[in-house]
Amino acid sequence: MNSDIIKGKWKQLSGRIKERWGNLTDDDLNVADGHSDYLAGKLQERYGWTKEKAQQELRDFSDKL
């Protein structure tokens, strides 16, 4: 799924994101507003992952949509 589609469906996706990564706050998701780089950074911060791990998690999530 490309970033344009993610931005367009952000409200629906944010619920699924919150289910998968419960450590993210509503504020994190509101600020991210479909921007995967910001979201990857927040995943790094909240879970202590490397940048590559956070990006892979987002790719896996996107592929399953």
N, C-alpha and C positions, 0 to 999 in steps of 0.2 A: 504494500500500500504506500503510495507516495505522500510526500509531506503536504501537498495541496488538499488531498482527501482527508488526511488527519486533521488539518486545520479546520476544514469544513464541518467535520463531524466531532469536533472536540468535546462538546457537551455530552454526547452519548459515550464517547470513549473514556472520558475522565472517570466515570463510574467503574468501568472495567479496570482502569489503571489503578484506582484506589483499592479494588479488590485484590489485585495481584501484588501491589507494593503498598501495603497498609501503613508503612512508616512515612509515606508522603502525606502532607497536610493539604487541606482544601486551598490554602493560600499558595502552596507550591504549584498546584494544578492551575489555579487562576492566573498566576504570573506566567507559567509556562505557555499557556494558551496555544498549544500545538507546536511549540518550538522544541524540537528533539534535542538540540544541544543543551538547552537550559535543563530539560528534563533529565538528560544523562548526567549533568552536573549535580543535580539534586539527588539522583540515585547514588552517585559516588559519595556524596556527603552523608546521606542517611544510612547507607549500608556499608560504607567503607570499602567499596569496590574500586578497582582500577578503571580508568577511562574506557579501556577496551572491553572490560566485563560489562560495564553499564551500557555501552553501545550495542554489544551483542544481545543483552537482555531486551533492549528496545527492538532490535531487528527480529528476534524470536517472537516477541509479542506482536509486532506488525505482520509477520508472516502468517500468524494464526488467525488473523482477522478475516 
